[in-house]
């Protein structure tokens, strides 16, 4: 009898402990522009469910991805460290036979830490952290996985001439295309199913939509809601955002129906700035792949109802690297390794007003481009322009006035900051063609500008 009572007490204690630890959901959108959500002032693409989530939480007005494009950004998020410190600086090559191209196995991921501490874990959607099986989610701390391992695919689930294994998988096994509809909806439905079957243990859901990444595919249902947008590319892109927004609404409603919404910590952010197929990073300069604000400042919010008291808009610069330590702090788990982000909970609970970061850094392609933000000054070495640029984001948040010539001392100060940080990094473990591609883009831009100027000169001839 005494043994039974002790067992019951222990079971009750464990149950209460589980209930006190929050569920965690990280929702990642793909290549979404800063202005493509209502909570950042966007008006043309309807995002009522994200707006409602923002109203319940906190919007990061200066929320940054840790890298300007997909795979490295996700590596930083799930490893909690600058990705350049472990060589995951470039997009992984599309080669399943490459056993070296992926988030290193000795880099402990957030999913692995939470799994080891009693969380039920699930990854849904785009992975893009290594094509080889040893890098897949079901090998990296996720109990369940529904999605694809590459960087992009048809939203109808077609693999074309690629191997069927490159399509949608469930725990590593091929999902027949006949069971798929539209990937955004499929990912939402899987997320809802996972949440509904959780009963005792807290859970971690990594919901990585591939919307609104190219290819630009949308259903008639979602296209009808952006029919008012006359720009065809923008209208089709917006329909993809609408599909994701409605899916997020279903996920949130499921949490409410299950009575666990108030005890769920939710982060939403885009892995990098908007792409060039209908997205908008307005009013910021640049786009995906660039280190101007439009390439790295992204739609970003956090919701933890009843736990966070900060006003709805947080003004200080934060990074996706902050998600890892914040989640562990909420779950009362000691970090197993040094992290590059900070725990945001004290700041978002009103316990301190000091900014979380004095300095933030970015680098791509072994330094072909880099940036450092220190307080409100930001130095960029642009691989597009092949030059250094300096901006004061306090007075020029849209980076229209280069101050490098006016303040050479500030340029030198920030260069030294970058060089000190750069010593902590290692070379990229694999190559991608980003530097060549950005030079081509700048050359194309200059050709268009030169053509415009040529018309002016021609008109002035006697």
C-alpha positions as a printed NumPy array, in Angstrom:
array([[  0.   ,   0.   ,   0.   ],
       [  2.797,   2.402,   0.944],
       [  4.503,   1.691,  -2.394],
       [  1.259,   2.398,  -4.264],
       [  0.783,   5.709,  -2.405],
       [  4.367,   6.757,  -3.124],
       [  3.9  ,   5.87 ,  -6.777],
       [  0.682,   7.882,  -6.941],
       [  2.352,  10.876,  -5.292],
       [  5.239,  10.686,  -7.723],
       [  2.844,  10.459, -10.66 ],
       [  0.904,  13.502,  -9.426],
       [  4.151,  15.422,  -8.877],
       [  5.385,  14.623, -12.402],
       [  2.   ,  15.514, -13.851],
       [  1.982,  18.901, -12.098],
       [  5.55 ,  19.53 , -13.198],
       [  4.602,  18.764, -16.811],
       [  1.585,  21.063, -16.625],
       [  3.672,  23.936, -15.279],
       [  6.165,  23.757, -18.139],
       [  4.922,  25.505, -21.271],
       [  4.268,  23.931, -24.608],
       [  6.463,  25.499, -27.275],
       [  5.617,  26.225, -30.904],
       [  8.06 ,  27.829, -33.325],
       [  6.399,  28.807, -36.607],
       [  8.763,  29.715, -39.439],
       [  7.605,  31.304, -42.671],
       [  9.848,  31.17 , -45.719],
       [ 11.12 ,  34.297, -47.53 ],
       [  8.278,  36.488, -46.221],
       [  8.754,  40.244, -46.444],
       [  8.53 ,  42.563, -43.445],
       [  5.516,  44.355, -44.888],
       [  3.589,  41.178, -45.731],
       [  1.673,  41.025, -42.448],
       [ -0.948,  43.312, -41.017],
       [  0.82 ,  43.628, -37.668],
       [  3.66 ,  45.451, -39.458],
       [  1.277,  47.774, -41.258],
       [  0.649,  45.772, -44.421],
       [ -2.818,  46.431, -45.824],
       [ -3.155,  44.516, -49.082],
       [ -2.592,  40.919, -47.88 ],
       [ -5.144,  39.906, -45.22 ],
       [ -3.474,  38.255, -42.191],
       [ -6.188,  38.402, -39.496],
       [ -4.965,  35.368, -37.563],
       [ -1.358,  36.528, -37.299],
       [ -2.673,  39.969, -36.346],
       [ -4.735,  38.391, -33.553],
       [ -1.712,  36.429, -32.338],
       [  0.287,  39.653, -32.315],
       [ -2.464,  41.37 , -30.351],
       [ -2.168,  38.653, -27.697],
       [  1.62 ,  38.904, -27.697],
       [  4.53 ,  41.151, -28.579],
       [  5.724,  42.313, -31.995],
       [  9.472,  42.785, -32.416],
       [  9.839,  45.959, -34.444],
       [ 13.548,  45.252, -34.908],
       [ 13.469,  41.452, -35.062],
       [ 16.311,  39.977, -37.094],
       [ 17.046,  36.651, -38.738],
       [ 20.64 ,  35.581, -38.1  ],
       [ 21.36 ,  35.118, -41.813],
       [ 19.927,  36.516, -45.068],
       [ 18.903,  33.167, -46.567],
       [ 17.292,  29.87 , -45.748],
       [ 19.456,  26.988, -44.554],
       [ 21.984,  28.939, -42.446],
       [ 19.183,  30.933, -40.837],
       [ 17.447,  27.726, -39.729],
       [ 20.73 ,  26.307, -38.481],
       [ 21.268,  29.324, -36.235],
       [ 17.708,  29.135, -34.926],
       [ 17.813,  25.463, -33.929],
       [ 21.424,  25.452, -32.714],
       [ 21.179,  28.717, -30.776],
       [ 24.564,  29.885, -32.019],
       [ 25.932,  31.886, -34.897],
       [ 25.952,  29.333, -37.697],
       [ 29.373,  30.504, -38.872],
       [ 30.849,  29.076, -35.667],
       [ 30.107,  25.545, -36.857],
       [ 30.525,  25.995, -40.604],
       [ 26.854,  26.059, -41.633],
       [ 27.207,  29.369, -43.428],
       [ 25.809,  28.438, -46.846],
       [ 22.722,  26.736, -48.204],
       [ 23.21 ,  22.981, -48.198],
       [ 23.919,  21.513, -51.657],
       [ 21.224,  19.338, -53.22 ],
       [ 23.068,  16.055, -52.858],
       [ 21.748,  13.331, -50.599],
       [ 25.011,  11.4  , -50.927],
       [ 26.978,  14.233, -49.272],
       [ 27.529,  13.112, -45.675],
       [ 29.281,  16.346, -44.691],
       [ 26.708,  18.941, -45.771],
       [ 24.318,  19.413, -42.89 ],
       [ 23.998,  20.833, -39.402],
       [ 26.881,  19.064, -37.603],
       [ 25.775,  16.153, -35.441],
       [ 27.833,  17.375, -32.496],
       [ 25.929,  20.69 , -32.49 ],
       [ 23.142,  19.99 , -29.991],
       [ 19.809,  21.264, -31.277],
       [ 16.904,  22.744, -29.346],
       [ 14.786,  19.707, -30.231],
       [ 17.362,  17.352, -28.71 ],
       [ 17.544,  19.352, -25.48 ],
       [ 13.768,  19.452, -25.097],
       [ 13.388,  15.767, -25.97 ],
       [ 15.959,  14.838, -23.326],
       [ 13.948,  16.849, -20.81 ],
       [ 10.64 ,  15.079, -21.347],
       [  9.087,  17.049, -24.185],
       [  7.16 ,  15.359, -26.977],
       [  8.673,  16.756, -30.177],
       [  7.451,  17.116, -33.743],
       [  8.884,  18.735, -36.897],
       [  6.516,  19.648, -39.722],
       [  7.333,  21.236, -43.071],
       [ 10.588,  22.302, -44.67 ],
       [ 13.841,  21.047, -43.124],
       [ 16.806,  22.228, -45.276],
       [ 19.468,  21.266, -42.729],
       [ 21.043,  18.398, -44.621],
       [ 19.804,  16.018, -47.308],
       [ 21.584,  12.926, -46.008],
       [ 19.451,  10.738, -43.747],
       [ 21.71 ,  11.224, -40.745],
       [ 20.73 ,  14.929, -40.684],
       [ 16.967,  14.355, -40.895],
       [ 14.651,  15.511, -38.089],
       [ 13.929,  11.998, -36.826],
       [ 17.675,  11.706, -36.144],
       [ 17.885,  15.132, -34.48 ],
       [ 15.574,  15.054, -31.492],
       [ 12.15 ,  14.904, -33.123],
       [  9.828,  12.036, -32.188],
       [  7.672,  12.742, -35.234],
       [  8.374,  14.289, -38.618],
       [  6.134,  15.175, -41.54 ],
       [  7.738,  17.209, -44.306],
       [ 10.562,  17.295, -46.83 ],
       [ 14.301,  17.503, -46.269],
       [ 15.287,  19.862, -49.106],
       [ 15.039,  23.598, -49.619],
       [ 11.914,  23.77 , -51.764],
       [  9.384,  21.792, -53.746],
       [  6.045,  21.941, -55.522],
       [  3.171,  22.82 , -53.215],
       [  1.183,  20.021, -54.835],
       [  3.772,  17.474, -53.688],
       [  5.168,  16.722, -57.164],
       [  8.787,  15.596, -57.245],
       [  9.11 ,  15.653, -61.045],
       [ 12.27 ,  13.907, -62.181],
       [ 13.739,  13.909, -58.681],
       [ 13.641,  10.732, -56.564],
       [ 10.352,  10.151, -54.747],
       [ 12.329,  10.227, -51.496],
       [ 12.875,  13.951, -52.053],
       [  9.144,  14.518, -51.629],
       [  7.049,  14.601, -48.466],
       [  8.053,  12.028, -45.854],
       [  6.483,  10.803, -42.649],
       [  9.198,   9.738, -40.233],
       [ 11.461,   9.073, -43.225],
       [  8.935,   7.097, -45.283],
       [  7.43 ,   8.387, -48.534],
       [  3.922,   9.852, -48.325],
       [  2.036,   8.969, -51.534],
       [  1.11 ,  12.033, -53.561],
       [ -2.495,  10.824, -53.541],
       [ -2.565,  11.592, -49.796],
       [ -1.399,  15.178, -50.3  ],
       [ -3.494,  18.219, -51.199],
       [ -1.761,  21.597, -50.911],
       [  1.36 ,  21.512, -48.729],
       [  0.454,  24.544, -46.631],
       [ -2.855,  22.89 , -45.729],
       [ -1.229,  19.485, -45.248],
       [  1.298,  20.946, -42.813],
       [ -1.437,  22.748, -40.896],
       [ -3.531,  19.575, -40.634],
       [ -0.576,  17.569, -39.335],
       [  0.14 ,  20.252, -36.723],
       [ -3.463,  20.173, -35.532],
       [ -3.384,  16.356, -35.292],
       [ -0.17 ,  16.427, -33.274],
       [ -1.528,  18.966, -30.794],
       [ -4.799,  17.098, -30.311],
       [ -3.117,  13.861, -29.304],
       [ -0.906,  15.425, -26.614],
       [ -2.201,  14.618, -23.156],
       [  0.421,  14.742, -20.413],
       [  3.935,  15.686, -21.507],
       [  4.574,  19.232, -22.692],
       [  5.306,  19.396, -26.401],
       [  7.585,  21.19 , -28.836],
       [  6.185,  21.752, -32.316],
       [  8.495,  23.106, -35.032],
       [  6.118,  24.186, -37.792],
       [  8.221,  25.32 , -40.747],
       [  5.954,  26.306, -43.601],
       [  7.608,  26.518, -47.021],
       [  5.134,  29.276, -47.883],
       [  5.557,  31.833, -49.306],
       [  8.831,  30.555, -50.861],
       [  8.852,  29.908, -54.61 ],
       [  7.425,  28.198, -56.606],
       [  4.419,  30.501, -56.453],
       [  1.546,  28.042, -56.068],
       [ -1.845,  28.806, -54.539],
       [ -5.344,  27.371, -54.444],
       [ -8.469,  29.069, -55.821],
       [ -9.702,  29.42 , -52.235],
       [ -6.731,  31.569, -51.226],
       [ -6.416,  33.39 , -54.557],
       [ -9.984,  34.638, -54.112],
       [ -8.86 ,  36.543, -51.007],
       [ -6.161,  38.477, -52.87 ],
       [ -8.072,  39.103, -56.085],
       [ -8.144,  42.817, -55.237],
       [ -4.349,  43.064, -55.752],
       [ -3.802,  44.165, -59.355],
       [ -0.136,  43.174, -59.501],
       [ -0.414,  39.513, -60.531],
       [  2.835,  38.439, -58.874],
       [  1.87 ,  40.179, -55.641],
       [ -1.64 ,  38.735, -55.756],
       [ -0.417,  35.131, -56.195],
       [  2.25 ,  35.562, -53.545],
       [ -0.29 ,  37.103, -51.178],
       [ -2.551,  34.072, -51.613],
       [  0.263,  31.889, -50.276],
       [  0.555,  34.131, -47.227],
       [ -3.211,  33.941, -46.722],
       [ -3.061,  30.134, -46.768],
       [ -0.366,  30.126, -44.119],
       [ -2.205,  32.714, -42.021],
       [ -5.414,  30.673, -42.037],
       [ -3.411,  27.593, -41.086],
       [ -1.883,  29.413, -38.121],
       [ -5.404,  30.427, -37.121],
       [ -6.417,  26.76 , -37.034],
       [ -3.388,  25.864, -34.922],
       [ -4.17 ,  28.618, -32.403],
       [ -7.852,  27.641, -32.272],
       [ -6.836,  24.035, -31.556],
       [ -4.726,  25.226, -28.623],
       [ -7.731,  27.129, -27.294],
       [-10.07 ,  24.176, -27.8  ],
       [ -7.634,  21.961, -25.893],
       [ -7.427,  24.517, -23.067],
       [ -3.665,  24.957, -23.428],
       [ -3.331,  28.246, -25.305],
       [ -2.383,  30.256, -22.213],
       [  0.4  ,  27.817, -21.401],
       [  1.931,  27.774, -24.873],
       [  4.933,  29.885, -25.835],
       [  4.696,  30.719, -29.545],
       [  7.288,  32.349, -31.773],
       [  6.572,  33.333, -35.351],
       [  9.177,  34.745, -37.71 ],
       [ 10.416,  34.583, -41.299],
       [ 13.757,  32.877, -41.914],
       [ 14.972,  35.902, -43.925],
       [ 13.684,  38.88 , -45.867],
       [ 11.274,  38.778, -48.772],
       [ 12.186,  37.279, -52.141],
       [ 11.751,  38.891, -55.577],
       [  8.544,  37.121, -56.617],
       [  5.856,  39.347, -55.113],
       [  7.122,  39.828, -51.553],
       [  7.648,  43.255, -50.005],
       [ 10.242,  44.285, -47.443],
       [  8.913,  47.871, -47.57 ],
       [  9.879,  50.31 , -46.168],
       [ 13.293,  48.752, -45.785],
       [ 16.086,  48.557, -48.319],
       [ 16.958,  45.278, -50.021],
       [ 15.607,  41.757, -49.995],
       [ 16.525,  38.131, -49.306],
       [ 20.26 ,  37.496, -49.676],
       [ 21.233,  41.065, -48.756],
       [ 22.449,  42.449, -45.444],
       [ 20.471,  45.637, -45.8  ],
       [ 17.507,  45.69 , -43.418],
       [ 15.16 ,  44.234, -46.035],
       [ 17.23 ,  41.045, -46.135],
       [ 17.411,  40.385, -42.402],
       [ 14.738,  42.41 , -40.557],
       [ 11.666,  40.185, -40.673],
       [  8.085,  39.772, -39.397],
       [  8.671,  38.53 , -35.849],
       [  6.417,  38.057, -32.829],
       [  6.15 ,  36.169, -29.57 ],
       [  2.973,  35.123, -27.774],
       [  2.783,  33.743, -24.229],
       [ -0.611,  34.866, -22.894],
       [ -0.721,  35.871, -19.26 ],
       [  3.06 ,  35.583, -18.87 ],
       [  4.363,  38.568, -20.864],
       [  3.409,  42.103, -19.905],
       [  5.425,  44.286, -22.279],
       [  3.389,  46.595, -24.575],
       [  2.525,  45.089, -27.922],
       [  5.581,  46.493, -29.725],
       [  9.133,  45.877, -28.523],
       [ 11.546,  48.466, -30.006],
       [ 15.003,  47.048, -29.303],
       [ 16.945,  44.815, -31.689],
       [ 16.509,  41.085, -31.054],
       [ 17.673,  38.036, -32.986],
       [ 16.299,  34.619, -33.864],
       [ 19.265,  33.358, -31.841],
       [ 17.352,  34.543, -28.758],
       [ 14.618,  31.948, -29.245],
       [ 16.721,  28.986, -28.018],
       [ 17.676,  30.475, -24.603],
       [ 14.211,  31.984, -24.126],
       [ 12.536,  28.611, -24.655],
       [ 14.922,  26.884, -22.247],
       [ 14.331,  29.56 , -19.616],
       [ 10.559,  29.161, -19.939],
       [ 10.964,  25.387, -19.541],
       [ 13.38 ,  25.831, -16.619],
       [ 16.148,  23.946, -18.43 ],
       [ 19.823,  24.832, -18.026],
       [ 21.5  ,  25.369, -21.43 ],
       [ 23.854,  22.47 , -22.198],
       [ 26.306,  24.71 , -24.085],
       [ 27.207,  28.392, -24.502],
       [ 24.583,  30.207, -26.556],
       [ 24.834,  33.397, -28.592],
       [ 21.323,  34.643, -27.89 ],
       [ 19.791,  35.944, -24.673],
       [ 16.752,  34.99 , -22.624],
       [ 14.085,  37.529, -23.566],
       [ 11.619,  36.685, -20.787],
       [ 12.887,  39.253, -18.237],
       [ 12.715,  41.983, -20.869],
       [  9.28 ,  40.992, -22.132],
       [  7.959,  40.67 , -18.584],
       [  8.884,  44.274, -17.825],
       [ 11.645,  43.363, -15.378],
       [ 14.315,  45.309, -17.242],
       [ 14.342,  48.073, -19.824],
       [ 17.897,  47.66 , -21.088],
       [ 18.353,  46.466, -24.702],
       [ 19.174,  42.748, -25.015],
       [ 22.048,  43.297, -27.469],
       [ 24.693,  45.943, -27.841],
       [ 26.049,  44.19 , -30.945],
       [ 24.708,  41.822, -33.586],
       [ 26.681,  40.282, -36.464],
       [ 26.041,  38.744, -39.873],
       [ 28.323,  37.116, -42.434],
       [ 27.823,  35.104, -45.591],
       [ 30.151,  33.104, -47.849],
       [ 33.279,  33.371, -45.688],
       [ 33.05 ,  37.146, -45.547],
       [ 32.042,  37.934, -49.133],
       [ 29.479,  40.05 , -47.3  ],
       [ 29.197,  40.974, -43.639],
       [ 27.472,  43.404, -41.28 ],
       [ 27.668,  44.505, -37.672],
       [ 25.075,  46.521, -35.778],
       [ 26.371,  48.247, -32.637],
       [ 23.74 ,  50.24 , -30.806],
       [ 22.093,  52.165, -33.667],
       [ 25.046,  52.211, -36.058],
       [ 25.277,  49.537, -38.717],
       [ 28.275,  48.802, -40.929],
       [ 27.792,  46.676, -44.039],
       [ 30.319,  45.273, -46.428],
       [ 27.989,  44.716, -49.365],
       [ 28.885,  41.948, -51.77 ],
       [ 26.425,  43.601, -54.156],
       [ 28.173,  46.974, -54.099],
       [ 31.648,  45.65 , -53.236],
       [ 32.045,  48.49 , -50.738],
       [ 31.589,  49.439, -47.087],
       [ 28.503,  51.42 , -46.091],
       [ 27.62 ,  52.972, -42.745],
       [ 24.147,  53.877, -41.523],
       [ 22.677,  55.43 , -38.396],
       [ 19.471,  53.443, -37.943],
       [ 18.186,  55.872, -35.309],
       [ 17.842,  58.653, -37.881],
       [ 17.902,  56.591, -41.101],
       [ 16.195,  53.226, -40.513],
       [ 15.703,  52.76 , -44.266],
       [ 19.442,  53.013, -45.039],
       [ 19.222,  55.761, -47.635],
       [ 22.219,  57.863, -46.505],
       [ 25.665,  56.26 , -46.446],
       [ 27.769,  57.936, -43.724],
       [ 31.025,  56.071, -44.374],
       [ 32.824,  59.124, -45.81 ],
       [ 31.558,  61.42 , -43.058],
       [ 32.437,  59.136, -40.147],
       [ 35.591,  57.134, -40.989],
       [ 36.29 ,  56.701, -37.264],
       [ 32.96 ,  54.894, -36.791],
       [ 33.679,  52.714, -39.831],
       [ 37.023,  51.736, -38.309],
       [ 35.44 ,  51.051, -34.907],
       [ 32.85 ,  48.698, -36.361],
       [ 35.38 ,  47.029, -38.659],
       [ 37.451,  46.158, -35.593],
       [ 34.327,  44.785, -33.868],
       [ 33.66 ,  42.583, -36.878],
       [ 37.267,  41.414, -37.115],
       [ 37.259,  40.405, -33.436],
       [ 34.042,  38.415, -33.92 ],
       [ 35.322,  36.933, -37.157],
       [ 38.187,  35.269, -35.271],
       [ 35.624,  33.083, -33.482],
       [ 34.324,  31.666, -36.776],
       [ 35.391,  28.795, -38.998],
       [ 35.328,  28.5  , -42.796],
       [ 32.108,  27.336, -44.428],
       [ 32.023,  23.541, -44.718],
       [ 30.563,  23.593, -48.228],
       [ 30.173,  26.046, -51.085],
       [ 27.198,  27.825, -52.603],
       [ 27.124,  30.302, -55.503],
       [ 25.64 ,  33.242, -53.585],
       [ 28.555,  35.69 , -54.141],
       [ 28.45 ,  35.176, -57.909],
       [ 24.672,  35.485, -58.001],
       [ 24.573,  38.764, -56.089],
       [ 27.185,  40.296, -58.393],
       [ 25.058,  39.316, -61.392],
       [ 22.064,  40.961, -59.762],
       [ 23.953,  44.214, -59.194],
       [ 25.253,  44.162, -62.759],
       [ 21.691,  43.745, -64.034],
       [ 20.559,  46.634, -61.85 ],
       [ 23.292,  48.881, -63.215],
       [ 22.43 ,  47.954, -66.818],
       [ 18.838,  49.042, -66.24 ],
       [ 19.974,  52.303, -64.634],
       [ 22.436,  52.981, -67.448],
       [ 19.722,  52.392, -70.017],
       [ 17.565,  54.953, -68.241],
       [ 20.411,  57.486, -68.228],
       [ 21.144,  56.847, -71.896],
       [ 17.66 ,  58.032, -72.749],
       [ 18.313,  61.313, -70.94 ],
       [ 21.609,  61.904, -72.815],
       [ 19.991,  61.125, -76.129],
       [ 17.212,  63.631, -75.519],
       [ 19.745,  66.406, -74.836],
       [ 21.597,  66.07 , -78.161],
       [ 21.171,  69.143, -80.392]])
